[in-house]
Amino acid sequence: MRAVIAVGAGALVAGVLATGACDQASRQSGAATVRGEAGRGDSALPAVVFLGTSLTAGYGLDPDQAYPALIQEKIDSAGLPFRVVNAGESGETSAGGLRRVEWLLRQPVAMLVLELGANDGLRGQDVDAMRANLQRIIDRTRVAHPEAAIVVAGMESPPNMGRAYTSEFRAVFPALARANDAGLIPFLLEGVAAVPELNQADGIHPTAAGQRIVAETVWRVVGPVLAGR
């Protein structure tokens, strides 16, 4: 199995269970790391870049238990010529992702999976600003790699932000997918959020078992796109 390149590690608010404690957890993450296997030629393969939060980084788990690593296993099992880059980062917001994306786009990119927004929602940041940041990430990806596929991962804001905010927030992700002819994962944590046995003690970040369910949710969208390339 090819090793997943992991860029960053840490915590982030996840969906409807976000609380102030999550933000504290996100500040306790370790330094960014890059992992890979030398001499395998993996760097020449087109990348599937997961730009996201600690849900993507696999907070509290071995990086090999995070869903991007599990996606790499599925890619390898299917005999597809792609390598996964885990660019999940501690406490990442849409603005932070925008600042990082140019560096990530310096490599050959076959697909960008965009998993950002939960921290914006936790902090009650402006939804229009978040939408604009995510659109700019997509635009920059399309300029650098016109043939790259884009997949948008939907998230939920904390319910205590109020009905109007949560509704507007939720609508951003499918709207972005439609406007950009992108794939859509309706809700990254489908079947995992609010299920105690699938989340760590903080009630927010998925356990290894929860990450396996997330991987299946992601693969249902990502897999067919990669198989068709």
Secondary structure, 3 states (H helix, E strand, C coil): CCCCEECCCCCCCCHHHCCHHHHHHHCCCCCCCCCCCCCCCHHHCCEEEEEECHHHHCCCCCHHHCHHHHHHHHHHHCCCCCEEEEEECCCCCHHHHHHHHHHHCCCCEEEEEECCCHHHHHCCCCHHHHHHHHHHHHHHHHHHCCCCEEEEECCCCCHHHCHHHHHHHHHHHHHHHHHCCCEEECCCCCCCCCCHHHECCCCCCECHHHHHHHHHHHHHHHHHHHHCC
